[in-house]
Amino acid sequence: MIRLVKPYIAYEDVKEELKEIFSSGVFTKGKYSQLLPARLAEYTGAAHAFLTTSATTALSMCLKLLEIGTGDEVIVSDFSFPASCNVVEDLGANSVLADVSLETFNMLPSELLTKITPNTKAVIFVDALGNPSGLEKIADICRERKIPLIEDAACAFGSNIGKRKVGSIADLTCFSMHPRKLLTTGEGGAITTNNEVYASKLKVKLNHGADETGDFITFGYNYRMPEIACAMACRQLESIDEVVIERREQYETYTKHLEPLGFTPQRETGEAYTNRQSVVFSIPAELDRDALIEALRNRQIETTLGTYSLSATSYYRQKYRAIQPNALWLQQHTITLPCYRGLALDEVCSAVDEAIISL
Ligand SMILES: Cc1ncc(COP(=O)(O)O)c(C=O)c1O
């Protein structure tokens, strides 16, 4: 079976760090727990970086930091993984799902403008599948309206807009280190920010509410990453740009093969540069996407849908009754193809050719 993803890290890459951690007996709050946030800040160009246990806890922490709760509204991109708005619901606030572009798969500025109300307390812009296209326009609107902008960059580590890396653009940016991501520690996450007020609050909130003197000045949380995970991430940061280049080259090769067959790539606009975290294409209108996935599975190729229209999932559909048409179309007409180092890409392309003929 050709799998969808394989991690870019092997045991050999971190065996020295593992030896060091096991012999020191320091499994949390050690050298790598300090090094990793510093390196994430350096890489992204953000003034501050903090670690969390996942992108979900990172997003949740940001909303808590903004004191979002009952009756508040948070506008969220509709084409994403449900975690992007589950965190809003968890705090008793309402998710206002905004439709996305059929080209970039990201929140449309026109949609954002129609959904802002006096109750809007934050916007969560999702870099769909790693693509930050359109973020600047959304950031301009949020700045003008004085609405905090959280970027759900769970998939976008290593992406950038011109010279600015994802992580240094929005008010708060959240990353994931889940195994489908380019930087993976099994589970893990991070928040970056240039905002000094947010940073000083995060420092305390992520330390059980304790300030630098150890005084518990408020309530807080433990979302720490273990030392081993931090060491894994530090090692991968050294070659993350090469990984992004490789994935972009593989996406290019897929595009050359698939565009003539009627598939459409996820577009980058302006100076956006996506890490191609997920290799996703819109399929030709006449094809049945689920039948295509099944035909490829029969040929030993693992694929899956692009991602979800959150407003069309059972919970959000029943609660808000406001399905977003573009996101729904993308949920039904996109496919994620395998992408990893050493992939026999020509085998996948031939299997797609055969699968299409068989349908
Ligand atoms: C856009 C988006 N946001 C949030 C998440 C949640 O990430 P995590 O598994 O690190 O909590 C995911 C997971 O795939 C995601 O794709």
The ligand as a Tripos MOL2 file, in Angstrom:
@<TRIPOS>MOLECULE
LIG
   16    16     1     0     0
SMALL
NO_CHARGES

@<TRIPOS>ATOM
      1 C1         -6.6320   23.3380   10.3720 C.3       1 LIG1
      2 C2         -6.4670   22.4930   11.6010 C.ar      1 LIG1
      3 N1         -6.6370   23.0530   12.8030 N.ar      1 LIG1
      4 C3         -6.4650   22.3400   13.9450 C.ar      1 LIG1
      5 C4         -6.1190   21.0110   13.9040 C.ar      1 LIG1
      6 C5         -5.9180   20.2650   15.1820 C.3       1 LIG1
      7 O1         -4.5410   19.9700   15.3560 O.3       1 LIG1
      8 P1         -4.0600   19.0690   16.5680 P.3       1 LIG1
      9 O2         -4.2570   17.6380   16.1550 O.co2     1 LIG1
     10 O3         -2.6040   19.4000   16.7560 O.co2     1 LIG1
     11 O4         -4.8660   19.4380   17.7380 O.co2     1 LIG1
     12 C6         -5.9340   20.3840   12.6820 C.ar      1 LIG1
     13 C7         -5.5700   18.9790   12.6130 C.2       1 LIG1
     14 O5         -5.3620   18.3820   11.5890 O.2       1 LIG1
     15 C8         -6.0950   21.1390   11.4860 C.ar      1 LIG1
     16 O6         -5.9310   20.5910   10.2770 O.3       1 LIG1
@<TRIPOS>BOND
     1     1     2 1
     2     2     3 ar
     3     2    15 ar
     4     3     4 ar
     5     4     5 ar
     6     5     6 1
     7     5    12 ar
     8     6     7 1
     9     7     8 1
    10     8     9 2
    11     8    10 1
    12     8    11 1
    13    12    13 1
    14    12    15 ar
    15    13    14 2
    16    15    16 1
@<TRIPOS>SUBSTRUCTURE
     1 LIG1         1 GROUP 0 **** ****
